[in-house]
Amino acid sequence: MIALKAKDAFWEVVEDCLVEIHRLAKLDAHERSMDLRTRIESPPTGMSSDIFYHAEPFDVACDIAERQLDLSQYRLQYNHILNRHNW
């Protein structure tokens, strides 16, 4: 089981990607990421949400923003976000 603190950090990285890379408003980024988190954390009976947390937060943000980006073009910016959250 993944610790709550680790899950929180994951979603903080997703939100920062939405704001800093996809240029969403902070409130919009928060609402969208919380909506997906709520759905992920309520899986069908007998399933675990832990597998979801193996995804790259950058990719999750792209899915939420409905705009797939090439990570290699945003690597420096993404690394700054990861470092800010001690990843």
C-alpha positions as CSV (number, residue, x, y, z in Angstrom):
1,M,0.0,0.0,0.0
2,I,1.3,3.5,-0.9
3,A,1.5,6.0,1.9
4,L,-0.9,8.9,2.0
5,K,2.1,11.3,2.0
6,A,3.5,9.8,-1.2
7,K,0.0,10.0,-2.9
8,D,-0.3,13.6,-1.8
9,A,3.1,14.4,-3.3
10,F,2.1,12.7,-6.6
11,W,-0.9,14.8,-6.9
12,E,1.0,18.0,-6.0
13,V,3.4,17.2,-8.9
14,V,0.4,16.7,-11.2
15,E,-1.2,20.0,-10.2
16,D,2.1,21.9,-10.7
17,C,2.5,20.3,-14.1
18,L,-1.1,21.5,-15.0
19,V,-0.3,25.0,-13.8
20,E,3.3,25.5,-14.9
21,I,3.4,23.4,-18.1
22,H,-0.2,23.3,-19.3
23,R,-1.0,26.8,-18.1
24,L,-4.2,26.0,-16.3
25,A,-5.4,28.3,-13.5
26,K,-4.4,26.9,-10.1
27,L,-8.0,26.4,-9.0
28,D,-8.9,24.6,-12.3
29,A,-5.8,22.4,-11.9
30,H,-6.7,21.5,-8.3
31,E,-10.3,20.7,-9.2
32,R,-9.4,18.5,-12.1
33,S,-6.7,16.6,-10.3
34,M,-9.0,16.1,-7.2
35,D,-11.7,14.8,-9.5
36,L,-9.5,12.2,-11.0
37,R,-7.9,11.4,-7.6
38,T,-11.4,10.8,-6.1
39,R,-12.2,8.4,-8.9
40,I,-8.8,6.6,-8.7
41,E,-9.1,6.2,-4.9
42,S,-12.6,4.6,-5.3
43,P,-11.8,1.6,-7.4
44,P,-14.2,-1.3,-7.9
45,T,-14.4,-3.9,-5.1
46,G,-11.3,-6.2,-5.1
47,M,-9.1,-3.7,-7.0
48,S,-6.4,-1.5,-5.7
49,S,-5.6,2.1,-6.8
50,D,-1.9,1.6,-6.1
51,I,-1.1,0.5,-9.7
52,F,-2.1,4.0,-10.8
53,Y,0.7,5.5,-8.9
54,H,3.3,3.8,-11.1
55,A,2.3,6.3,-13.9
56,E,4.4,9.4,-14.5
57,P,2.7,12.5,-13.0
58,F,3.7,14.4,-16.2
59,D,1.6,12.0,-18.2
60,V,-1.3,12.1,-15.8
61,A,-1.3,15.9,-16.1
62,C,-1.3,15.6,-19.9
63,D,-4.3,13.3,-19.7
64,I,-6.2,15.6,-17.4
65,A,-5.4,18.6,-19.7
66,E,-6.3,16.5,-22.8
67,R,-3.0,17.7,-24.4
68,Q,-0.3,15.1,-24.8
69,L,3.2,16.7,-24.7
70,D,6.7,15.3,-25.4
71,L,8.3,15.0,-22.0
72,S,11.8,15.5,-23.5
73,Q,10.8,19.1,-24.4
74,Y,9.7,19.9,-20.8
75,R,12.3,17.8,-19.0
76,L,14.1,20.7,-17.3
77,Q,10.9,22.3,-16.1
78,Y,9.5,18.9,-15.0
79,N,12.7,18.1,-13.1
80,H,12.3,21.4,-11.2
81,I,8.8,20.4,-10.2
82,L,9.9,17.0,-9.1
83,N,12.8,18.4,-7.1
84,R,10.4,20.9,-5.4
85,H,8.4,17.9,-4.1
86,N,11.5,15.9,-3.2
87,W,11.1,13.3,-6.0
